[in-house]
């Protein structure tokens, strides 16, 4: 037997451990708050290669689902974010697109607002009955209670976030309640687009 989170065990036949308590025998789901991942990447000066990200975790576990949650503004012409979401759809990701709301502030300006926290939280709890392990990419403290519920249903929940990124940090409660924590910057050489390639492409 091998340890599966606090006080939980899983049969260890043909089980190989990778980093951060990932096992090749486990069913894994990854839920990505797109705003949080983009902010962490920007704060670390790192551009994510989403193909490499998916492949990295597929090597470590039985990856059953990887889902990206995004707030999008559909009124923008030639939106690069929409192009990213389309690419994800064609390359093994499931995307959840929530339309941003536009409203007028007190000064007459237009602001865009939207959040995927509720949507992702519901899926986090529902997914817990079907997988052994969930990796949440996020930062907001409102994910704490859904994590607790997912754990009660038997899933381990690992937080993939960053303490090194400028401008954004995960909530303390979120880090405390998660079974484990993966620092995004530690994966830089495995999941980022190399700087020379970025310069040439741009």
matplotlib code that plots the C-alpha trace (Angstrom):
import matplotlib.pyplot as plt

x = [0.0, 1.0, -0.1, -2.9, -3.2, -3.8, -5.0, -5.9, -4.4, -4.6, -3.5, 0.0, 0.1, 2.3, 2.3, 5.1, 5.4, 6.2, 6.6, 4.1, 2.4, 1.4, 1.0, 0.8, -2.1, -4.3, -7.1, -6.3, -8.4, -7.0, -9.2, -7.6, -8.8, -7.6, -7.3, -5.2, -2.9, -2.4, -1.7, 0.8, 2.5, 2.8, 4.1, 6.8, 7.7, 6.7, 4.6, 2.8, 3.0, -0.3, 0.7, 3.7, 1.5, -1.0, 1.8, 3.6, 0.7, -0.4, 3.1, 2.5, -1.0, -4.0, -5.2, -8.9, -9.8, -8.1, -10.5, -9.8, -12.3, -12.3, -14.2, -14.4, -15.5, -17.2, -17.4, -13.7, -12.6, -9.7, -9.5, -6.2, -7.8, -10.5, -7.8, -6.1, -9.4, -10.0, -6.5, -7.2, -10.5, -8.6, -5.8, -7.3, -8.6, -12.2, -13.0, -15.7, -16.4, -18.3, -19.2, -18.0, -20.5, -20.0, -21.3, -21.0, -19.2, -20.1, -17.8, -19.4, -16.7, -17.2, -15.9, -15.7, -16.5, -16.8, -15.8, -15.6, -15.2, -18.7, -18.6, -15.2, -16.2, -19.3, -17.2, -14.6, -17.1, -18.8, -15.5, -14.4, -16.6, -15.0, -11.2, -8.6, -6.8, -7.7, -5.2, -6.7, -4.9, -6.2, -5.7, -9.0, -10.0, -13.5, -12.2, -11.4, -14.9, -15.3, -11.9, -13.1, -16.2, -14.1, -11.8, -14.8, -15.9, -12.5, -10.4, -7.1, -6.8, -3.4, -3.1, -0.9, -0.2, 2.8, 4.3, 7.0, 4.9, 4.7, 1.3, -0.7, -0.6, -2.9, -5.1, -3.5, -6.6, -6.4, -2.8, -3.6, -6.6, -5.1, -3.4, -0.3, 1.1, 3.0, 4.9, 4.4, 7.8, 9.3, 7.8, 9.2, 11.7, 9.1, 6.0, 7.1, 7.9, 11.7, 12.5, 14.4, 11.4, 9.0, 11.2, 11.4, 7.7, 6.8]
y = [0.0, 3.6, 6.7, 8.6, 11.9, 12.3, 8.9, 7.4, 4.5, 3.0, -0.4, 0.0, -2.7, -1.5, 2.0, 4.4, 7.7, 10.9, 14.3, 15.7, 12.4, 11.7, 8.0, 6.4, 4.2, 7.1, 8.6, 12.3, 15.4, 18.9, 21.9, 25.2, 28.7, 30.4, 33.9, 32.6, 30.6, 33.6, 35.8, 33.4, 33.0, 36.7, 37.2, 34.6, 35.9, 32.5, 31.7, 28.4, 25.7, 24.0, 21.0, 20.4, 21.0, 18.3, 15.9, 16.4, 15.2, 12.5, 10.9, 11.0, 9.6, 8.3, 11.7, 11.4, 15.1, 18.5, 21.4, 25.1, 27.7, 31.2, 34.4, 35.7, 38.9, 38.1, 41.6, 41.9, 41.3, 38.9, 38.0, 36.1, 34.5, 32.9, 31.5, 29.9, 28.4, 27.0, 25.5, 23.9, 22.4, 20.7, 19.4, 17.4, 20.1, 20.7, 24.4, 26.2, 29.6, 32.1, 35.4, 38.5, 41.1, 44.7, 47.5, 51.2, 52.6, 55.9, 57.8, 56.6, 54.2, 50.6, 47.8, 44.0, 41.6, 37.9, 34.9, 31.1, 30.3, 28.9, 26.9, 25.3, 24.7, 22.7, 20.6, 20.1, 18.4, 16.4, 15.2, 13.9, 10.8, 9.7, 10.2, 9.6, 12.9, 16.5, 19.2, 22.6, 25.6, 28.6, 31.2, 32.4, 31.6, 30.7, 27.4, 26.3, 24.9, 23.0, 21.4, 20.2, 18.7, 16.9, 15.5, 14.2, 12.3, 10.6, 12.6, 14.1, 17.7, 19.3, 23.0, 24.1, 27.7, 30.0, 31.8, 33.3, 35.2, 39.0, 40.5, 37.4, 34.8, 31.9, 32.5, 31.1, 29.1, 27.4, 26.4, 25.0, 22.9, 21.3, 17.9, 19.1, 22.1, 22.3, 25.5, 26.5, 27.9, 24.5, 23.3, 26.2, 24.1, 21.4, 23.4, 26.8, 28.1, 28.8, 32.4, 32.2, 30.5, 33.2, 36.0, 34.4, 33.8, 37.3]
z = [0.0, -0.6, 1.2, -0.5, 1.3, 5.1, 6.5, 3.2, 1.4, -2.1, -3.3, -4.7, -7.5, -10.3, -8.8, -9.5, -7.7, -9.5, -7.9, -5.4, -4.5, -8.1, -8.9, -12.4, -11.2, -10.1, -12.0, -12.2, -13.2, -13.7, -13.3, -14.4, -13.4, -16.6, -15.1, -12.2, -14.4, -16.8, -13.8, -12.3, -15.7, -16.2, -12.6, -13.2, -16.6, -18.1, -21.1, -20.7, -23.3, -22.8, -24.8, -22.5, -19.4, -20.4, -21.4, -18.1, -16.0, -18.4, -17.8, -14.1, -13.7, -15.6, -16.8, -17.3, -17.8, -18.1, -18.1, -18.6, -17.3, -18.9, -18.9, -22.4, -24.1, -27.3, -28.6, -29.4, -33.0, -33.5, -29.8, -29.1, -26.0, -28.1, -30.4, -27.3, -26.2, -29.7, -29.7, -26.3, -27.6, -30.5, -28.3, -25.6, -23.2, -22.3, -22.1, -20.2, -21.5, -19.5, -21.2, -19.5, -18.4, -19.4, -17.2, -16.8, -13.7, -11.9, -14.1, -17.3, -18.2, -19.4, -17.2, -17.9, -15.1, -14.7, -12.6, -13.1, -9.4, -8.9, -12.1, -11.3, -7.7, -8.7, -11.1, -8.4, -6.1, -8.8, -10.1, -6.7, -7.0, -10.2, -9.8, -7.1, -7.4, -8.5, -9.3, -8.9, -10.6, -8.8, -6.1, -4.7, -1.1, -2.3, -3.5, 0.0, 0.9, -2.4, -1.7, 1.7, 0.1, -2.6, 0.1, 2.1, -1.0, -1.2, -3.6, -2.9, -4.0, -4.9, -5.4, -8.4, -7.8, -7.1, -4.1, -6.3, -8.9, -8.7, -8.2, -7.2, -4.4, -3.5, -0.4, 2.8, 3.6, 0.2, 0.7, 4.2, 3.2, 0.0, 0.5, -1.4, -3.1, -6.4, -7.1, -10.7, -11.1, -10.3, -13.6, -15.6, -17.6, -18.4, -19.3, -20.5, -24.0, -24.1, -24.3, -27.7, -29.2, -27.8, -29.2, -32.7, -32.7, -31.6]

ax = plt.figure().add_subplot(projection="3d")
ax.plot(x, y, z, "-o")
ax.set_aspect("equal")
plt.show()
